Amino acid sequence: MEGKEQSTGRLHFVGKKDELIAAKRSFRTLEGRDILIVYHQGILYALDSYCYHAGGELQTGDIEEFDGKLCIVCPKHKYKISLAKGECLYKAADPSEKPPVPRWYSKGVKQRTHGVTETNGDVYVTLSLETKWIESDFYQGEKGKLERAKTEKAEKAEKAEKAEKADKAASSE
């Protein structure tokens, strides 16, 4: 299964609790898997670092509450992913209802989450033992890493082109 080796189930030391709290978000690579550790409202969470949808870097996403669930919002396409379970939430209205009332719905678990434990101020992550494919697994594998690199290169070229056009426009004024 591409991108998802079976986890060893062992504890990985990821840092001192005080340091992780101060950082609020920390990136680690454990057993070749890129993990984001988030501290929010007194709780530490661990999940795959790249959004399941298009590989956006969740590390820069806002954290908001939707339908009573704390979610990280992917900065790339605004997907809302629950920190606790990796479930993707969206708001929609059933057009057959009169009047249509917007409600929150779940797309199910799309982002792999991992266990976090703390012992005497030391924080450990246990990678998920779930063997079923979860969509965020794609961006942990070789194909996903290539896709992310290709997208990042295209985005940098687009930014450079916009900056060049802005410079030309400013110099012609």
C-alpha positions as CSV (number, residue, x, y, z in Angstrom):
1,M,0.0,0.0,0.0
2,E,1.8,3.1,-1.3
3,G,2.6,5.7,1.4
4,K,1.4,3.7,4.4
5,E,3.9,1.3,6.0
6,Q,2.5,-0.5,9.0
7,S,3.5,1.5,12.1
8,T,5.7,-0.2,14.7
9,G,3.3,1.0,17.4
10,R,6.2,2.3,19.4
11,L,6.4,5.5,21.4
12,H,8.3,8.3,19.7
13,F,9.7,11.1,22.0
14,V,8.6,14.4,20.3
15,G,9.6,16.9,22.9
16,K,9.1,18.4,26.4
17,K,5.5,19.4,27.1
18,D,6.5,23.0,28.0
19,E,8.4,23.4,24.6
20,L,5.5,22.0,22.6
21,I,3.0,24.3,24.4
22,A,5.2,27.3,23.8
23,A,5.6,26.4,20.1
24,K,1.8,25.7,19.6
25,R,2.7,23.7,16.5
26,S,5.6,21.4,15.8
27,F,6.7,19.4,12.8
28,R,8.3,16.0,13.3
29,T,9.2,13.1,10.9
30,L,8.5,9.7,12.6
31,E,9.2,6.4,10.8
32,G,9.4,8.4,7.6
33,R,5.9,10.0,8.2
34,D,5.5,13.8,8.5
35,I,3.5,14.7,11.6
36,L,2.1,17.9,12.9
37,I,1.8,18.2,16.7
38,V,-0.7,20.9,17.7
39,Y,-1.3,22.3,21.2
40,H,-4.7,24.0,21.5
41,Q,-6.9,24.7,24.6
42,G,-4.9,22.5,26.9
43,I,-4.7,19.5,24.6
44,L,-1.9,18.1,22.4
45,Y,-3.0,16.5,19.1
46,A,-1.0,14.7,16.4
47,L,-2.0,14.3,12.7
48,D,-0.5,13.9,9.3
49,S,1.1,17.2,8.4
50,Y,-0.2,17.6,4.8
51,C,-3.9,18.0,4.0
52,Y,-5.5,14.9,2.5
53,H,-7.2,17.0,-0.3
54,A,-4.2,18.6,-2.1
55,G,-1.2,18.4,0.2
56,G,-1.6,21.8,1.8
57,E,0.6,22.5,4.8
58,L,-1.7,22.3,7.8
59,Q,1.0,23.8,10.1
60,T,-0.1,27.3,8.9
61,G,-3.9,26.6,9.1
62,D,-6.2,28.4,11.5
63,I,-7.9,26.5,14.3
64,E,-11.6,27.1,14.7
65,E,-14.6,25.4,16.1
66,F,-17.2,24.0,13.7
67,D,-20.3,22.1,14.9
68,G,-18.7,21.7,18.4
69,K,-15.5,20.2,17.0
70,L,-12.1,21.9,17.0
71,C,-10.8,21.9,13.4
72,I,-7.6,22.9,11.6
73,V,-8.5,24.8,8.4
74,C,-6.3,24.0,5.5
75,P,-4.8,27.3,4.2
76,K,-4.9,26.0,0.6
77,H,-8.6,25.3,0.1
78,K,-10.2,25.9,3.5
79,Y,-11.0,22.2,4.2
80,K,-12.0,21.8,7.9
81,I,-10.4,18.8,9.6
82,S,-11.1,17.9,13.2
83,L,-8.0,17.7,15.3
84,A,-9.3,14.8,17.4
85,K,-10.4,12.4,14.7
86,G,-9.2,13.7,11.3
87,E,-12.8,14.0,10.1
88,C,-13.5,16.5,7.3
89,L,-16.5,18.8,8.0
90,Y,-18.5,20.9,5.5
91,K,-21.6,23.0,5.6
92,A,-24.4,22.5,3.1
93,A,-28.2,22.9,2.7
94,D,-30.6,20.3,1.3
95,P,-32.4,22.1,-1.5
96,S,-35.4,19.8,-1.2
97,E,-36.0,21.3,2.3
98,K,-38.3,24.3,2.3
99,P,-36.6,26.5,3.3
100,P,-33.2,24.9,2.9
101,V,-31.3,25.1,6.2
102,P,-27.5,25.0,6.2
103,R,-26.2,22.2,8.4
104,W,-22.8,20.7,9.2
105,Y,-22.0,17.3,7.6
106,S,-19.0,14.9,7.8
107,K,-17.1,13.5,4.8
108,G,-15.7,10.9,7.3
109,V,-12.2,10.5,8.4
110,K,-9.8,11.8,5.8
111,Q,-6.7,12.8,7.8
112,R,-4.8,10.3,9.8
113,T,-4.5,11.1,13.5
114,H,-1.9,9.7,15.9
115,G,-1.9,9.0,19.7
116,V,-0.3,11.5,22.1
117,T,0.8,10.6,25.6
118,E,2.7,12.6,28.2
119,T,4.8,11.2,31.0
120,N,6.6,13.5,33.5
121,G,6.7,16.4,31.1
122,D,7.9,14.2,28.1
123,V,5.6,14.0,25.2
124,Y,5.4,10.9,22.9
125,V,3.5,10.1,19.7
126,T,2.4,6.7,18.7
127,L,1.7,6.4,15.0
128,S,-1.7,5.2,14.0
129,L,-2.1,1.5,13.9
130,E,-5.1,1.7,11.6
131,T,-4.3,-0.4,8.5
132,K,-7.2,0.9,6.3
133,W,-6.1,3.5,3.7
134,I,-6.9,7.1,4.9
135,E,-6.7,9.8,2.2
136,S,-3.9,11.7,3.9
137,D,-1.7,8.6,3.4
138,F,-1.2,9.7,-0.2
139,Y,0.9,12.7,0.7
140,Q,3.2,10.5,2.9
141,G,4.2,8.3,0.0
142,E,6.6,8.9,-2.9
143,K,3.9,9.8,-5.4
144,G,2.4,12.3,-3.0
145,K,5.8,13.8,-2.2
146,L,6.5,14.3,-5.9
147,E,3.0,15.9,-6.3
148,R,3.7,18.3,-3.4
149,A,7.1,19.2,-4.8
150,K,5.6,19.9,-8.3
151,T,2.8,22.0,-6.8
152,E,5.2,24.0,-4.7
153,K,7.5,24.7,-7.7
154,A,4.5,25.9,-9.7
155,E,3.3,28.1,-6.9
156,K,6.8,29.7,-6.5
157,A,7.0,30.3,-10.3
158,E,3.5,31.9,-10.2
159,K,4.5,34.2,-7.2
160,A,7.7,35.2,-9.0
161,E,5.8,36.0,-12.2
162,K,3.3,38.2,-10.2
163,A,6.1,40.0,-8.4
164,E,7.9,40.6,-11.8
165,K,4.6,42.1,-13.3
166,A,4.1,44.3,-10.2
167,D,7.7,45.5,-10.5
168,K,7.2,46.4,-14.1
169,A,3.9,48.1,-13.4
170,A,5.5,50.1,-10.6
171,S,8.5,51.2,-12.7
172,S,6.4,52.3,-15.6
173,E,4.4,54.7,-13.5
